Amino acid sequence: MAFSPGGRRALSGAHDHTVRLWDQETGKELRRFAGHTNYVMGVAFSPDGRRVLSCSLDRTLRLWDAKTGKELRRFEGHTAGVCGVAFSPDGQRVVSGSWDRTLRLWDAKTGKELRRFEGHTDEVSTTVFSPDGRRVLSSGFDRTLRLWDVESGKELRRLTGHRHWVDSVAISPDGRRALSGSHDSTMRLWALPK
């Protein structure tokens, strides 16, 4: 699920292989984005709300026009299902996390893979950009969170302590803290390096 930047619309991804756009005030379905061939595992709005990004167990990310529902671009290269996607704050880049244990950075305009982040020892479940767009935080089935430098691809910090896989992460608006949720029934708050 994801809210649009203005909060008036919402996105959902589902096991029926579709992405749906909703009016959050009325609950009315506004648009359906169809094309994935397996479960949709993640969705995101671009910062300007004009594009929609989705990822699926079909190993692809897809970029859609939010107004028309037209598929604009397909990102291919992962060798297993893709579970997490996010736009950079400027909307120019996209990051994805996959069950192939990698994160990949893509050019949102061309679909070209720019960088690969490797280090997780099990499936990657989710990923998010820092508010300044300089770092990416990921989590996975290896029970870790990992903070990456976007430009170099270098792992900056590994956060450990969860006893089961970590399937949700968020970074505070000031970029100083991270929040994680795990199947060990805990949420943890972490201090991030400056």
N, C-alpha and C positions, 0 to 999 in steps of 0.2 A: 504494500500500500504506500501511497505517497500523496501529499497535498501539493497543489499548484502553488507557485510563489505568492499569489494573492490570497490563497486559501479558499477560493470559491469552488474549485474543482478538485476531484480526487481521482487517483488511478488505482486500479487493482489488477493483479496478475493472478491467473488461476490454473488449476489442473486441467481445465478444458481447452488449454493451449491459447487462450485469448487474453488480451489486455483490454480493459474497459475504462472509459472516461465517464465520470459521474458528476452531476450537479450536487454538491454536498448539502445545499439548502433543501432541495426537494427530493433527493434520492433518485432522480430520473437519470437513466442511462443516456448519455449524449452521443457516444461514439464507441464503436468496437474496432479494435485493431487485430486483424487475423492474419496468420501466416506462419507462426511457430508450429512445430510438429511434435512438441512434447510440452511438459509442464512449464509454465512461466514461473520463474523463481524470484525475480526482482524487477522493479520498475522505478523510474525516476523522471522528473520533469527537468528540462533545461532551466537555467536561472531566469531566462526571460519568459518561460512558460509556453513557448511556441513549438517546442519539440518534446517528444516522449521517447524514452529509452527503455528497452525491455531486454531481459536475458532469460535463457531457457535451458532445460536439460537437452535440447537439440543441439547444444554446443555453439549457439550463435547469440550475438547481441543484435538488436534491430533498432534503428532510429526511425521515428515516425513523425509526420507532420500532425501536430495536435489538432489543427483546424479541419483538415481534409481526411485524416486517417491513412494517407498514402505512406507506404514504406519508402523512406528516403535513402537508406543505406543499410547494408548488412556487414557486420564485423565477424570475420571467420578466422580461426586459427587455434582456438582451444581444442584440446583432444578429449575433453570430457565435459559434462554439464557445467553451465555457468550459473552461479547462484547469487552473485552480488554485483551491482553496477552503480556508478555514481558519475555525475558531471563535475568537472572542475568548476570553481566559483565563477570563472569567466566564460564558461560554456564551450571553450575551445578544445578541451580534451575530455576523455572518458576513461575510467578505470573499471576493470572487471576482475572478479575473483572466480576461480573454477575448481572443480573437483580434480583437475589435472595438477593441483598443488601450486599453480602459478597465479600471479596477478599480471595483467597486461594493461599498458597505457596505450591509448589510441588517439589519433587525430580525429576529432568529431566531424570535420569537414570532408576529409578524404577517405577515412576508414583505415588508414595505414597504421600498422602497429609501430609504436615509437620506442617502447621499452618493455622488458619482461622483468618481473620481480620474482626471484626464486629463493626459497629457504624454508617454507612451510614443509613439514614432514607428513602431512595428511591433507585432506580436502580443505580448500578455502571456502568459508561459508558466507562472508560478507566483507565489504570494503567501503571506505568513506574518505573523502578529501578533507584536509584541514581547512579552516576558513580562509587562510591566505593562499591556498592552492599549492604550497611548497612541499607538503607531506601527505602521505596516504597511510591510513590505519586499516589493517586487515585482521581477521580472526578466522579460526578454523577448528577442524576436528582434532588437531594436535594440542588443543587446550591452551593455545597461546594467542596473544595479540602481538602484532608486529608493526612497528612504525618505520616507514620507508621515506627516503629522500626521493622526490619525484625526478629531479634532474639527473641524478647519478644512478638511481636504482638501488642504492646501498641501504641495507638494513641499519637503522639508527638505534633502535631499542627493541628488546623482546620483553614482553610482560607476561609473567607466569604466576600461577597460583590457583587457577580454576582446576577442578577435579574431573570435569567432563567437557565436551566440546563447547565452544563459544560460538553462538550463532547470531549475536547482534552487538553492534558497537555504535557509539556516537561520540562526537567531539564537541566540547563546549564552544560557544560562539567566540570566546577569546583565545581558543586553541590551547589552553593550559591544562585541560583535564579531559580524560576519556571515561566513558561509562561502558561497561560490558555486561551482557547477559548470557548465562550458561545453562546447560542442562543439568548442572550440579545444584540447581535451585537457588543460585545466588546472583546478585548484581554486584559489581565491584567498580569503585571509583579510583582512577589512576591519575597521578601527576605526570604530565608529559614534559620532556625537556624543551627548553626554549630554542 
